[in-house]
Amino acid sequence: MYRTHTCGELRLSDTGKRVTLCGWVQRTRDLGGMTFIDLRDRYGITQLVFSMETNPELCEKARELGREYVVQVTGMVRERSNKNFRIPTGEIEIEAEGIKVLNSSELPPFTIEDDTDGGEELRMKFRYLDLRRPCLRDNILLRHRAAREVRKYLDSQGFIEIETPMLIKSTPEGARDFVVPSRLQPGMFYALPQSPQTFKQLLMVAGFDKYFQIVRCFRDEDLRADRQPEFTQIDCEMSFVEQNDVLETFEGLAKHLFREIKGVEFTEPFPRLSWKEAMERFGTDKPDMRFGMEIKDITCIVKGKGFGMFDNAEYVGGICAEGCSEYSRRQTDELTEFVKRPQIGAQGLVVIKYNSDGTVKSSLEKFYSNEELQGLMRHINATPGSLVLIIAGNREKTLAALSELRLEMGNRLGLRKSDTFCPLWVVDFPLLEWDEETKRFYARHHPFTSPKPEDIDLLESAPAEVRANAYDLVINGIEIGGGSIRIHDSATQKLLFKVLGFTEEEAVSQFGFLINAFRYGAPPHGGIAFGFDRWVALLAGEESIRDVIAFPKNNSGRDIMIDTPSPISQQQLDELLIEIKRRNSQY
């Protein structure tokens, strides 16, 4: 055996044992007569001691070791005189009797520590080194624990894990597919699954009434901190259930993860908020409930007073930031510039200071009387010492801008604490959304989502008003997962295909296998898919899912460590009967 113990295992009770450890040299400290080495593996760090007095030859050999050398050391466990209580092994050290270099190392391009000196691109290029850093190591271990707890909980609820195919049929709905050419069927293509949606519905038809898998999914879409071209879902489906059954089951999963991973206990049911109410109060369908500062519609109150920005707007809304009336001109100008950024797109920002003495200070004073401004303060629930921030314009864009401004103020005021968790369910989404460019409706979720039973009659007469039997779990402003009750009868499915603009031939061509399956006794069913990467990032307190994925892609969808995507040989292209078109004289 290379080792008898790991570098995170030994304690004061092991004093006097002769042990063998293996690991990487974290750092070396030469104090003249003594040399200390911190030896690291994935379990922790143990201090090694080499003495010029007792073994000068071994001490000289230790001094020659560089960072990240892989070594094997044998020695005696003894109590440390200068204890380090910040690490679990900090009360002991190994008095080295022998050391063997298993492999040398070049000087790493950045320090293998939490506070590293490497930029993100450099660390992603050398990801195998980046993963040695304790913070990333701990995230990967947390990911393992979370996956284990997911399986443990779902198994206790009677779910079975079933794998579904990775090479499937391309469909026109949703994000762009990643496609895979078939050599055996020239000119034909597979698609990588955006989700196992149709297969899990087929499993319900097959009688497996509780299915799940932790599965890789693929979407060819623009990337950001919480998106990757390949990602992991906790994919689940149940038969003979209504919406409340699904919510209670998977609220139980969320509570289990919080309890087992974070030690946080939720005893009350998660709040439920309709999509419409979420948009009105927070300007988003994934509200951060860790703080208030809700959006107030003040359109009717402020219009008709001669202030053009308000009079010409479809919608006027505001938020109230308590304790900010002392904001300087520079700070309020920063907020104005923030909302005018292209990605937010507001035309401007109106600021009202509601001073601690109850007086109101604003550029609106020339258009509104003091009584009217005081009434506005009451309507928006402002308290003395607050800062009221108002945006006007198109309703949808203004609500979105106010939502971003609310989050910005939450950050500035320290209200979005990573160790506080506020989950809720958002329900009753619109079933469809209109695309002005193509002049047609698209499924907001997917074309198998069931409409609310009471709204089915509106599908043909008023499709925009139909609500979906759908739900999202939102935690701290992050959509952790979403799902719906599915359509299980052919008549409703055909009607929705018609509203979506599919001809009968197109529907059969794309989804004939599912339509046919429904002819053989499909049970009522519904399910949910959680973003596993997002779950782990939330539990780890990370903002980007890249920090909880072993080998992620960058914002351009590239893996710069293995240099992919990359060209393939002409021979491979010829075998697949594929010709590459040139664009701007480049591939």
C-alpha positions, 0 to 999 in steps of 0.5 A: 500500500502506498499509504496507511492514512490520508492527510485529513485523517490523523488526530491527537489520539493517533500520537505514537503511531508510525504512518505513511502518507502520500500527497502533494507538497502545498508549501515548504517552510525552512527555519534553519534547523527545522523544515516544515512541509504541508502535505495535501490530498483531497482529505486535508493537510498534514504538517511534516517535520524534518530536523537537521539535528536528527536526520540532516540528510533527510532534511536537505532532501525535503528542502529540495522539494518544490510545490506540487511534488507528489511524495510519500512520507513515513514517520511518527505522529506526535503532538504539535507544540504550536497547534493550528486549530483552523484545520482538523489535523492541526494538533498533530504533525508527522516527524518524518523518518523517510520520504520518497518523490513519486513524481516531480512537478513544474512550477504551477502557473498559479498558486493552489490556494483558495485566494489564488493569483490565477485569472479565470481563463488561466485556471480553466486552461489548467482545470486539473490544477484548479480542482486541487484548490480546497474551495473547488475540491469542497464544491465537488465533494458537496456535489457528490453529497447532494447527488447521494441525498437526492437518490436517498430521498427519492428512493425513500419515496418509491422512485426508481432511476431509469436511464434514457437515450442520449441520441434522440430525435431533433424537435423544433421547440425549445432551444437549439439542439446539438446535432450528431451526424449518423455515419450508418444513415448518411444525411441523417442526424441525431440530437442530444437531449435538451431534457428526457421529456418525451421519454419520461412521459413514455415511461408513465405510459409504460407503467413506471409511475415514479421515475427519476434520473440525474441526467446530462442535458444539452442546449445550444444557447447563449451562455451566462453564469447559470448556464452551460451547453451541457448541464445536469438535471434531476429529472422526475415524473409521477403518475396519477397525481395532481399539481399539489401532489407534485409540489408536496413531494418535491418540496420534501426533496428541497427540505431534505437537501437543506436539512442534510447538506446545510443543517437548515430546517424548514417546518412550514410549507413553502409560500406559493405565488401566482405568476401574475402576482410575482410579476406585479410585486417583483417584476420577475417570475423568480423573485428574491424573497430575502428582502422586501422592497416590493414594486408599487404601481403608482401609474394612476396616482402620478399621471395627469400632473404635467410631468411628461415622463409620467404622463406619456408612460404606459406604466409607472412603478417605484420601490422604496429603499429604507434608510437611504435618504442620505444618499449623495448625488453621486450615489443617485447618479450611479443608480440612474446610470445603472438603470440606463445600461443597455441590458436594462434599458430604462430611459431614466430614474426619478429619485425622491428623498423622504427625509427623517424629519418627514419632509420630501425632497425631489425634482418633482416638487414643481409638478406635485404639491407637498400633499400629493407627494406625501400621499405618494409616500403613503401609497408606496409604504415609504417610511421617513429616512427612505429613498423612493426610486421610480421608473416609467415607460412600457409596462413589461420593460419597466417592471423588468428594470425595477426588478433589476434595480431592486436586486441592485439595492438589495446588494448595496444594502447587504440584504441578499445574504448567501446563508439565508434561504427563502424558497417559494413556488411560482404557479399559474404561468401563461401557457403560451407566448406570442412571438412578433417576428414569426407571428405565432404562439410558442409553448412557454414551457413545452408543448406537452404542458397541460392547460388549467382545466378551467382554461381549456375552452379559451385555447382557440378563442383567447390563447394568450389568456390560458394558464398552464398547470405549471410551477417553478421552485425559486430560491433566492431569486434563482429558478432551481427547477420547474415542471408541469402536469402533462397533457395525457389525452390525445384530443387536448394534445392535438388541439394544442398542436393546432394552436401552436401552428403544427399541421397534423402531418408536422405533429405526427412527424415530430411527435408521432411516437408520443401521440401513438403512445397516448392511444394505449392508455396514458395515465394522468401524470406530471413532473419536474426537473431541477437544475442540479448544477444550480442546486449545488451552487446555491448550497455552496454559496457560489454565484456561477455554476462553473464553480461546482462543475468539474470541467465546465465550458467558458462563456463562449462554450469552449473547453480551453483545457482540451481545446474544443470544439475543434475541426475534424479531419477531412476523412471523418467529414467524407465518411459522414458525407458532410461538406463545410461551408465557409463564412467570411473566408473562415470556417 
